[in-house]
Amino acid sequence: MIQQPQGGQFAVGDGRLSGYIAVTLALLSFLGVIAFHFPQYLTTPELRQSYDVDTIRVVMFIALVVSGALGLWNVIRNVNKRAAFIAWILVVMTIALGGHRVDVGDFPDNTPYLGLDWFILDLLGSTLIFVFIEKLIPHRKQAVLRPEWQTDMQHFLINHLMIGFALLATNQFVNQLFGWAVSDALQAWVQELPWWVQLFAVLLFADIMQYSLHRAYHEVPFLWRFHSVHHSVESMDWLAGSRQHFLELIATRCFVLLPIFVFGFEKSVIDTYIIIVGFQAVFNHANANIHVGWLKYIIVTPQFHHWHHASDRAAIDRNYAAHFSFIDYLLGTAVRGEDKWPEKYGIVGGGMPDGWVKQQAYPFNKPKK
């Protein structure tokens, strides 16, 4: 394992930043070469059409060179050598499997798949963007590899690998139960609306559905046992939002997909919505000290959502919205009179086990009296 740093900030010359970059690039390259060997089973069909294989090869080659060079630099300076050796092992394994030169032939598109490519892209993008933001304007000083990061990374990985099953399950649920609600006339009228009106509508309707289900997660004891997995994280950052029970993830996506399915928004609107919800889901959990003035009464910010995760008395069962904070203010569920950040996060009283498997089993365990 890489030694966990004790401070929240990187110190120049301690080898931590170079070690993290070396291991991350080497790991992503290793996963990439695995995906090259089995594209029909490890890549997402919706993403395959956008790939430029030659560009990916160049990126992988550069990543391998940079990873190996950073590892060598750490060894020469005698700092964080453990990370350097881990990076070198991954680089050697990647090269042994063909590296950036692996041939990709024709393959069927209708095979069952795991979203390994989506995991690679999202992990690379998230670490580049959000780790930088959290180090630039942190709410509180904490390490990149903070406590509980291994459990949350397990959630991050599995949620991405199971994206194909999640999409299939949600689409089947909505089509089977609500196909009767689809009206060609309504969808044609919606698609004639201005683009920005459609985007606002899809965000608002999806957030109203999400708010309703989210509130039920908190107020119905049986549902809370599933949702408590998400609330059990005690160190908030960009990775914390990944901690979810898989059944909750499916249920939430079904509810959010319902208005999108019924109203039939234009495809470009849905694509934009997916980008926004993906960014905001990570951003709202980020350890970032961002203030937006009066806009905090309209849109959800990290500070607003951090209060939802707080174990402070004022925060219990508050701030449910995912996009528009005005929903909570209108319905009386917003945290008020608390301008500062919360002191503590997590479940009051604790009790949540570590590890993805144990947390998936937790809702089905007999509650302690």
One Martini backbone bead per residue (centre of mass of N, CA, C, O) as a GRO file, in nm:
protein
  369
    1MET     BB    1   0.100   0.034   0.015
    2ILE     BB    2   0.041   0.359   0.032
    3GLN     BB    3   0.134   0.601   0.217
    4GLN     BB    4  -0.038   0.790   0.432
    5PRO     BB    5  -0.089   1.099   0.468
    6GLN     BB    6  -0.109   1.355   0.728
    7GLY     BB    7  -0.160   1.583   0.534
    8GLY     BB    8  -0.336   1.804   0.318
    9GLN     BB    9  -0.064   1.898   0.201
   10PHE     BB   10   0.171   1.947  -0.020
   11ALA     BB   11   0.521   1.890  -0.027
   12VAL     BB   12   0.802   1.996  -0.141
   13GLY     BB   13   0.987   1.693  -0.208
   14ASP     BB   14   0.813   1.428  -0.086
   15GLY     BB   15   0.676   1.250  -0.342
   16ARG     BB   16   0.363   1.238  -0.352
   17LEU     BB   17   0.267   1.359  -0.618
   18SER     BB   18   0.446   1.186  -0.805
   19GLY     BB   19   0.340   0.915  -0.698
   20TYR     BB   20   0.040   0.948  -0.770
   21ILE     BB   21   0.078   0.993  -1.072
   22ALA     BB   22   0.229   0.732  -1.139
   23VAL     BB   23   0.015   0.528  -1.040
   24THR     BB   24  -0.230   0.633  -1.195
   25LEU     BB   25  -0.116   0.605  -1.485
   26ALA     BB   26  -0.044   0.305  -1.465
   27LEU     BB   27  -0.326   0.197  -1.396
   28LEU     BB   28  -0.478   0.311  -1.644
   29SER     BB   29  -0.302   0.162  -1.851
   30PHE     BB   30  -0.364  -0.124  -1.759
   31LEU     BB   31  -0.672  -0.104  -1.801
   32GLY     BB   32  -0.654  -0.024  -2.101
   33VAL     BB   33  -0.521  -0.291  -2.209
   34ILE     BB   34  -0.755  -0.470  -2.122
   35ALA     BB   35  -0.967  -0.328  -2.301
   36PHE     BB   36  -0.821  -0.391  -2.570
   37HIS     BB   37  -0.861  -0.707  -2.546
   38PHE     BB   38  -1.189  -0.655  -2.431
   39PRO     BB   39  -1.412  -0.454  -2.572
   40GLN     BB   40  -1.689  -0.617  -2.565
   41TYR     BB   41  -1.673  -0.630  -2.223
   42LEU     BB   42  -1.513  -0.325  -2.132
   43THR     BB   43  -1.708  -0.143  -2.308
   44THR     BB   44  -1.908   0.125  -2.398
   45PRO     BB   45  -2.115   0.159  -2.657
   46GLU     BB   46  -2.166   0.477  -2.643
   47LEU     BB   47  -1.838   0.534  -2.656
   48ARG     BB   48  -1.708   0.390  -2.903
   49GLN     BB   49  -1.789   0.602  -3.132
   50SER     BB   50  -1.574   0.832  -3.002
   51TYR     BB   51  -1.322   0.685  -3.059
   52ASP     BB   52  -0.961   0.736  -3.088
   53VAL     BB   53  -0.726   0.506  -3.105
   54ASP     BB   54  -0.469   0.666  -3.170
   55THR     BB   55  -0.494   0.864  -2.935
   56ILE     BB   56  -0.493   0.655  -2.709
   57ARG     BB   57  -0.211   0.548  -2.766
   58VAL     BB   58  -0.059   0.809  -2.712
   59VAL     BB   59  -0.157   0.850  -2.422
   60MET     BB   60  -0.046   0.583  -2.310
   61PHE     BB   61   0.250   0.631  -2.376
   62ILE     BB   62   0.283   0.888  -2.209
   63ALA     BB   63   0.196   0.765  -1.937
   64LEU     BB   64   0.425   0.556  -1.918
   65VAL     BB   65   0.661   0.752  -1.928
   66VAL     BB   66   0.582   0.934  -1.689
   67SER     BB   67   0.561   0.716  -1.475
   68GLY     BB   68   0.852   0.606  -1.497
   69ALA     BB   69   0.997   0.882  -1.450
   70LEU     BB   70   0.879   0.946  -1.169
   71GLY     BB   71   0.984   0.695  -1.033
   72LEU     BB   72   1.286   0.751  -1.086
   73TRP     BB   73   1.295   1.026  -0.940
   74ASN     BB   74   1.227   0.913  -0.657
   75VAL     BB   75   1.466   0.720  -0.634
   76ILE     BB   76   1.692   0.926  -0.665
   77ARG     BB   77   1.568   1.100  -0.409
   78ASN     BB   78   1.451   0.906  -0.185
   79VAL     BB   79   1.123   0.912  -0.244
   80ASN     BB   80   0.854   0.732  -0.248
   81LYS     BB   81   0.934   0.430  -0.350
   82ARG     BB   82   0.681   0.260  -0.337
   83ALA     BB   83   0.528   0.404  -0.565
   84ALA     BB   84   0.742   0.351  -0.782
   85PHE     BB   85   0.725   0.037  -0.781
   86ILE     BB   86   0.427   0.017  -0.848
   87ALA     BB   87   0.444   0.162  -1.118
   88TRP     BB   88   0.649  -0.029  -1.253
   89ILE     BB   89   0.481  -0.285  -1.241
   90LEU     BB   90   0.248  -0.174  -1.416
   91VAL     BB   91   0.417  -0.106  -1.664
   92VAL     BB   92   0.525  -0.391  -1.721
   93MET     BB   93   0.247  -0.527  -1.751
   94THR     BB   94   0.150  -0.351  -1.986
   95ILE     BB   95   0.378  -0.422  -2.185
   96ALA     BB   96   0.337  -0.736  -2.176
   97LEU     BB   97   0.030  -0.684  -2.302
   98GLY     BB   98   0.127  -0.447  -2.540
   99GLY     BB   99   0.017  -0.185  -2.476
  100HIS     BB  100  -0.024   0.055  -2.735
  101ARG     BB  101  -0.013  -0.203  -2.965
  102VAL     BB  102  -0.281  -0.320  -2.954
  103ASP     BB  103  -0.502  -0.491  -3.129
  104VAL     BB  104  -0.820  -0.387  -3.290
  105GLY     BB  105  -1.085  -0.548  -3.386
  106ASP     BB  106  -1.356  -0.693  -3.462
  107PHE     BB  107  -1.677  -0.662  -3.282
  108PRO     BB  108  -1.939  -0.706  -3.100
  109ASP     BB  109  -2.218  -0.495  -2.962
  110ASN     BB  110  -2.420  -0.726  -2.796
  111THR     BB  111  -2.263  -0.756  -2.540
  112PRO     BB  112  -2.185  -0.797  -2.242
  113TYR     BB  113  -2.086  -0.534  -1.997
  114LEU     BB  114  -1.819  -0.338  -1.869
  115GLY     BB  115  -1.731   0.000  -1.751
  116LEU     BB  116  -1.408   0.050  -1.772
  117ASP     BB  117  -1.383   0.307  -1.947
  118TRP     BB  118  -1.556   0.489  -1.761
  119PHE     BB  119  -1.371   0.465  -1.519
  120ILE     BB  120  -1.115   0.583  -1.645
  121LEU     BB  121  -1.228   0.859  -1.736
  122ASP     BB  122  -1.349   0.951  -1.461
  123LEU     BB  123  -1.095   0.928  -1.290
  124LEU     BB  124  -0.919   1.119  -1.452
  125GLY     BB  125  -1.107   1.368  -1.449
  126SER     BB  126  -1.157   1.391  -1.141
  127THR     BB  127  -0.863   1.419  -1.045
  128LEU     BB  128  -0.784   1.665  -1.216
  129ILE     BB  129  -1.013   1.854  -1.109
  130PHE     BB  130  -1.084   1.802  -0.793
  131VAL     BB  131  -0.808   1.789  -0.662
  132PHE     BB  132  -0.731   2.071  -0.750
  133ILE     BB  133  -0.962   2.224  -0.610
  134GLU     BB  134  -0.906   2.111  -0.317
  135LYS     BB  135  -0.611   2.239  -0.310
  136LEU     BB  136  -0.686   2.539  -0.376
  137ILE     BB  137  -0.998   2.534  -0.211
  138PRO     BB  138  -1.024   2.434   0.086
  139HIS     BB  139  -1.215   2.368   0.359
  140ARG     BB  140  -1.025   2.130   0.455
  141LYS     BB  141  -0.756   1.966   0.581
  142GLN     BB  142  -0.671   1.688   0.362
  143ALA     BB  143  -0.611   1.404   0.230
  144VAL     BB  144  -0.642   1.237  -0.052
  145LEU     BB  145  -0.591   0.974   0.133
  146ARG     BB  146  -0.829   0.942   0.317
  147PRO     BB  147  -1.031   0.823   0.516
  148GLU     BB  148  -1.209   0.563   0.339
  149TRP     BB  149  -1.107   0.551   0.037
  150GLN     BB  150  -1.125   0.250  -0.030
  151THR     BB  151  -1.433   0.218  -0.014
  152ASP     BB  152  -1.505   0.443  -0.224
  153MET     BB  153  -1.347   0.312  -0.459
  154GLN     BB  154  -1.519   0.062  -0.476
  155HIS     BB  155  -1.776   0.209  -0.552
  156PHE     BB  156  -1.668   0.352  -0.804
  157LEU     BB  157  -1.599   0.096  -0.960
  158ILE     BB  158  -1.867  -0.069  -0.950
  159ASN     BB  159  -2.059   0.149  -1.064
  160HIS     BB  160  -1.911   0.151  -1.342
  161LEU     BB  161  -1.919  -0.153  -1.420
  162MET     BB  162  -2.257  -0.151  -1.372
  163ILE     BB  163  -2.388   0.038  -1.589
  164GLY     BB  164  -2.532  -0.161  -1.777
  165PHE     BB  165  -2.730  -0.277  -1.569
  166ALA     BB  166  -2.854  -0.010  -1.477
  167LEU     BB  167  -2.972   0.074  -1.752
  168LEU     BB  168  -3.144  -0.177  -1.800
  169ALA     BB  169  -3.319  -0.165  -1.543
  170THR     BB  170  -3.438   0.123  -1.580
  171ASN     BB  171  -3.559   0.089  -1.863
  172GLN     BB  172  -3.746  -0.148  -1.796
  173PHE     BB  173  -3.911  -0.016  -1.573
  174VAL     BB  174  -4.022   0.231  -1.728
  175ASN     BB  175  -4.143   0.086  -1.976
  176GLN     BB  176  -4.336  -0.117  -1.827
  177LEU     BB  177  -4.487   0.101  -1.621
  178PHE     BB  178  -4.486   0.388  -1.833
  179GLY     BB  179  -4.573   0.356  -2.136
  180TRP     BB  180  -4.871   0.472  -2.116
  181ALA     BB  181  -4.766   0.790  -2.072
  182VAL     BB  182  -4.701   0.818  -2.363
  183SER     BB  183  -4.696   1.114  -2.583
  184ASP     BB  184  -4.654   1.235  -2.891
  185ALA     BB  185  -4.772   1.519  -2.855
  186LEU     BB  186  -4.609   1.601  -2.605
  187GLN     BB  187  -4.323   1.553  -2.718
  188ALA     BB  188  -4.348   1.750  -2.956
  189TRP     BB  189  -4.397   2.004  -2.783
  190VAL     BB  190  -4.137   1.990  -2.616
  191GLN     BB  191  -3.934   1.995  -2.872
  192GLU     BB  192  -4.034   2.303  -2.945
  193LEU     BB  193  -3.890   2.412  -2.732
  194PRO     BB  194  -3.660   2.572  -2.604
  195TRP     BB  195  -3.364   2.453  -2.507
  196TRP     BB  196  -3.343   2.595  -2.220
  197VAL     BB  197  -3.623   2.503  -2.125
  198GLN     BB  198  -3.567   2.200  -2.133
  199LEU     BB  199  -3.330   2.200  -1.937
  200PHE     BB  200  -3.478   2.316  -1.694
  201ALA     BB  201  -3.701   2.101  -1.684
  202VAL     BB  202  -3.528   1.846  -1.644
  203LEU     BB  203  -3.395   1.944  -1.382
  204LEU     BB  204  -3.654   1.995  -1.220
  205PHE     BB  205  -3.804   1.722  -1.245
  206ALA     BB  206  -3.569   1.546  -1.143
  207ASP     BB  207  -3.547   1.692  -0.865
  208ILE     BB  208  -3.829   1.632  -0.762
  209MET     BB  209  -3.799   1.327  -0.765
  210GLN     BB  210  -3.542   1.317  -0.592
  211TYR     BB  211  -3.656   1.460  -0.344
  212SER     BB  212  -3.884   1.261  -0.276
  213LEU     BB  213  -3.704   1.010  -0.240
  214HIS     BB  214  -3.499   1.129  -0.042
  215ARG     BB  215  -3.704   1.183   0.184
  216ALA     BB  216  -3.789   0.889   0.215
  217TYR     BB  217  -3.513   0.778   0.305
  218HIS     BB  218  -3.538   0.944   0.584
  219GLU     BB  219  -3.857   0.871   0.681
  220VAL     BB  220  -3.807   0.565   0.610
  221PRO     BB  221  -3.660   0.320   0.779
  222PHE     BB  222  -3.605   0.110   0.555
  223LEU     BB  223  -3.470   0.314   0.353
  224TRP     BB  224  -3.246   0.419   0.543
  225ARG     BB  225  -3.066   0.165   0.541
  226PHE     BB  226  -2.965   0.232   0.253
  227HIS     BB  227  -2.890   0.544   0.277
  228SER     BB  228  -2.677   0.521   0.512
  229VAL     BB  229  -2.437   0.451   0.338
  230HIS     BB  230  -2.397   0.740   0.222
  231HIS     BB  231  -2.382   0.877   0.526
  232SER     BB  232  -2.114   0.730   0.650
  233VAL     BB  233  -1.934   0.937   0.565
  234GLU     BB  234  -1.655   1.138   0.731
  235SER     BB  235  -1.506   1.235   0.449
  236MET     BB  236  -1.525   1.497   0.244
  237ASP     BB  237  -1.536   1.444  -0.115
  238TRP     BB  238  -1.544   1.357  -0.444
  239LEU     BB  239  -1.570   1.040  -0.356
  240ALA     BB  240  -1.818   1.024  -0.155
  241GLY     BB  241  -2.062   1.002  -0.368
  242SER     BB  242  -2.012   0.686  -0.437
  243ARG     BB  243  -2.153   0.608  -0.178
  244GLN     BB  244  -2.370   0.329  -0.246
  245HIS     BB  245  -2.637   0.157  -0.275
  246PHE     BB  246  -2.731  -0.024  -0.544
  247LEU     BB  247  -3.043  -0.004  -0.506
  248GLU     BB  248  -3.051   0.301  -0.482
  249LEU     BB  249  -2.934   0.367  -0.755
  250ILE     BB  250  -3.162   0.238  -0.918
  251ALA     BB  251  -3.407   0.389  -0.796
  252THR     BB  252  -3.317   0.677  -0.863
  253ARG     BB  253  -3.296   0.640  -1.171
  254CYS     BB  254  -3.591   0.573  -1.217
  255PHE     BB  255  -3.713   0.840  -1.116
  256VAL     BB  256  -3.545   1.033  -1.303
  257LEU     BB  257  -3.631   0.897  -1.581
  258LEU     BB  258  -3.934   0.941  -1.602
  259PRO     BB  259  -3.962   1.239  -1.717
  260ILE     BB  260  -3.778   1.186  -1.960
  261PHE     BB  261  -3.957   0.964  -2.088
  262VAL     BB  262  -4.233   1.117  -2.107
  263PHE     BB  263  -4.136   1.401  -2.247
  264GLY     BB  264  -3.907   1.381  -2.465
  265PHE     BB  265  -3.642   1.509  -2.488
  266GLU     BB  266  -3.395   1.626  -2.636
  267LYS     BB  267  -3.093   1.482  -2.681
  268SER     BB  268  -2.908   1.729  -2.615
  269VAL     BB  269  -3.041   1.776  -2.341
  270ILE     BB  270  -2.974   1.504  -2.212
  271ASP     BB  271  -2.670   1.522  -2.245
  272THR     BB  272  -2.639   1.776  -2.071
  273TYR     BB  273  -2.765   1.663  -1.816
  274ILE     BB  274  -2.557   1.438  -1.768
  275ILE     BB  275  -2.320   1.629  -1.726
  276ILE     BB  276  -2.434   1.791  -1.490
  277VAL     BB  277  -2.499   1.556  -1.292
  278GLY     BB  278  -2.213   1.441  -1.286
  279PHE     BB  279  -2.074   1.693  -1.175
  280GLN     BB  280  -2.258   1.762  -0.925
  281ALA     BB  281  -2.229   1.494  -0.768
  282VAL     BB  282  -1.926   1.558  -0.710
  283PHE     BB  283  -1.910   1.862  -0.630
  284ASN     BB  284  -2.103   1.856  -0.372
  285HIS     BB  285  -1.870   1.674  -0.212
  286ALA     BB  286  -1.652   1.864  -0.213
  287ASN     BB  287  -1.348   2.005  -0.072
  288ALA     BB  288  -1.489   2.315  -0.127
  289ASN     BB  289  -1.451   2.674  -0.087
  290ILE     BB  290  -1.759   2.789  -0.199
  291HIS     BB  291  -1.897   3.106  -0.306
  292VAL     BB  292  -2.231   3.251  -0.443
  293GLY     BB  293  -2.413   3.391  -0.267
  294TRP     BB  294  -2.743   3.419  -0.362
  295LEU     BB  295  -2.729   3.142  -0.526
  296LYS     BB  296  -2.774   2.947  -0.277
  297TYR     BB  297  -3.103   2.981  -0.319
  298ILE     BB  298  -3.093   2.804  -0.603
  299ILE     BB  299  -2.826   2.639  -0.584
  300VAL     BB  300  -2.625   2.373  -0.545
  301THR     BB  301  -2.366   2.332  -0.309
  302PRO     BB  302  -2.129   2.214  -0.114
  303GLN     BB  303  -2.233   2.351   0.144
  304PHE     BB  304  -2.524   2.254   0.124
  305HIS     BB  305  -2.455   1.939   0.110
  306HIS     BB  306  -2.287   1.912   0.367
  307TRP     BB  307  -2.530   1.954   0.556
  308HIS     BB  308  -2.668   1.685   0.478
  309HIS     BB  309  -2.406   1.514   0.602
  310ALA     BB  310  -2.445   1.607   0.874
  311SER     BB  311  -2.444   1.555   1.246
  312ASP     BB  312  -2.581   1.793   1.308
  313ARG     BB  313  -2.876   1.889   1.433
  314ALA     BB  314  -2.953   2.107   1.204
  315ALA     BB  315  -2.917   1.869   0.957
  316ILE     BB  316  -3.142   1.686   1.001
  317ASP     BB  317  -3.331   1.639   0.743
  318ARG     BB  318  -3.175   1.814   0.505
  319ASN     BB  319  -3.106   1.907   0.200
  320TYR     BB  320  -3.221   1.729  -0.075
  321ALA     BB  321  -3.128   1.860  -0.311
  322ALA     BB  322  -2.929   1.853  -0.627
  323HIS     BB  323  -2.976   2.148  -0.786
  324PHE     BB  324  -3.224   2.306  -0.628
  325SER     BB  325  -3.249   2.483  -0.334
  326PHE     BB  326  -3.540   2.615  -0.353
  327ILE     BB  327  -3.697   2.363  -0.278
  328ASP     BB  328  -3.623   2.364   0.024
  329TYR     BB  329  -3.718   2.652   0.089
  330LEU     BB  330  -4.018   2.611   0.004
  331LEU     BB  331  -4.049   2.329   0.194
  332GLY     BB  332  -3.875   2.361   0.473
  333THR     BB  333  -3.569   2.187   0.434
  334ALA     BB  334  -3.370   2.404   0.507
  335VAL     BB  335  -3.089   2.525   0.623
  336ARG     BB  336  -3.080   2.759   0.895
  337GLY     BB  337  -2.851   2.974   1.044
  338GLU     BB  338  -2.589   2.828   0.876
  339ASP     BB  339  -2.304   2.959   0.742
  340LYS     BB  340  -2.129   2.748   0.817
  341TRP     BB  341  -1.968   2.472   0.847
  342PRO     BB  342  -1.964   2.172   0.943
  343GLU     BB  343  -1.813   1.959   1.179
  344LYS     BB  344  -1.970   1.682   1.109
  345TYR     BB  345  -1.987   1.348   0.977
  346GLY     BB  346  -2.244   1.121   0.944
  347ILE     BB  347  -2.365   0.892   1.157
  348VAL     BB  348  -2.543   0.880   1.426
  349GLY     BB  349  -2.344   0.646   1.610
  350GLY     BB  350  -2.289   0.482   1.372
  351GLY     BB  351  -2.219   0.127   1.245
  352MET     BB  352  -2.067   0.122   0.980
  353PRO     BB  353  -1.915  -0.073   0.775
  354ASP     BB  354  -1.650  -0.168   0.596
  355GLY     BB  355  -1.701  -0.206   0.277
  356TRP     BB  356  -1.891  -0.305   0.016
  357VAL     BB  357  -2.015  -0.573   0.107
  358LYS     BB  358  -2.108  -0.489   0.395
  359GLN     BB  359  -2.286  -0.247   0.290
  360GLN     BB  360  -2.482  -0.422   0.118
  361ALA     BB  361  -2.575  -0.598   0.378
  362TYR     BB  362  -2.677  -0.404   0.602
  363PRO     BB  363  -2.997  -0.368   0.545
  364PHE     BB  364  -3.037  -0.699   0.610
  365ASN     BB  365  -2.974  -0.664   0.885
  366LYS     BB  366  -3.040  -0.687   1.204
  367PRO     BB  367  -3.146  -0.471   1.412
  368LYS     BB  368  -3.044  -0.306   1.680
  369LYS     BB  369  -3.177  -0.262   2.019
   0.00000   0.00000   0.00000
